[in-house]
């Protein structure tokens, strides 16, 4: 009886874990149809690249965990986006993106 309960709990835990790791579609083909082919392919693969707009990054990675609106530089907007990614059960990595004048210029 205890083994069956433990197996049920383990199975449920794995189901919840893997469901949380699955990628959901964050866009429709109609929404990205005007993007250049390379950008469309990045979005489909869930990848980002320098030069992408905030909209394109959102389609590729979804909404960031946080956004900081930084002081403008040379009258151009600057934003810092932070994403967290669960690598394993106990390891979370962070990616910081910097947009300048509506373009991704830095990934750390």
N, C-alpha and C positions, 0 to 999 in steps of 0.2 A: 504494500500500500504506500509506504513512504517513498519507495523507488519510483512508483508511478507519479506521485505528486512532484517529486524532484524533476523527473523527466518532463512533466507538463510545464513546470515553472521555467526550466531551461529552454524548452521549445518556444514558449511565449516570449522569453527574454531575447532569444535570437531573432524571432520574427519582428519584434519591435526595433531591435538594433538595425537589422538589414532594411527594414522599411524606412527608417530614418536616414539611411545612407543612399537611398535611391534618388536619382535625379528626376525632378519633375520638369516638364516643359514649361518654359517661362515666356514663350512667344508663339506666334503663329507664323507660317510662311508668308502670309499676307503682310504682317508687320515688318518683316525684314527684307521684303522683295526689292526695295530701292537701295539696299546696302551694296557696296562692291562685293564681287564674288568671294574674295579672300575673307572679308569680314563675315559674310554669311556662313562660310565654312567654319570659321572660328566660333561663331555663336552656336551653330549646330553641335560642335564638339565640346562646348562649355569651356572654351579657351578665350583668353584675352591677349591683346597685343598693343604695343605702344601705338599711339595715334588714334585709338578708338575713342568714340564719344561716350559720355556718361550713359546715354540711352543704350548704346551697343553693349557696354559692359554690363548693364542691368539685364539685358536679354541673355547674355552669356552666363553670368554668375548669380543673377537675382539681386535683390536689394542688399546693400551693405549693412553690417551691424551698426556702424556709426558713420556720420558725415560731419566733418568740420569745415566750416566756411572760413578760409584764411583771408588775411588782409590782401587786397588786390595788389598786384605788382605791375607797374607800368600800365595802370588802368585796365588790367586784364584779370578776370576772375581766377581764383585758385580754390580748389577743394581737395580735402584729404579724406579718402574713404578707407575704412577698415573692415576686413572680412575675417572671420574665424572659421577654421576647418578642423573637424574632428578627425584626426589621423588614425588613432587607435582608441581604445577605451579610456586611457589616461593621458593622451597626448593631444593637445590642441595647438595648431599653428595659426599664425596671424599673417595676413598679407595687407600691406598698406599701399594704397594707390594714390598718386598725386595727379590731379587734372589741372591744366593751365590753359586758360582761354578755350575751354570746352574740349580739350584733347588729353588723353592719357599720356603723361610724359615720364612717369617713374613708377616702378613696381618693386617693392621691397618685401 
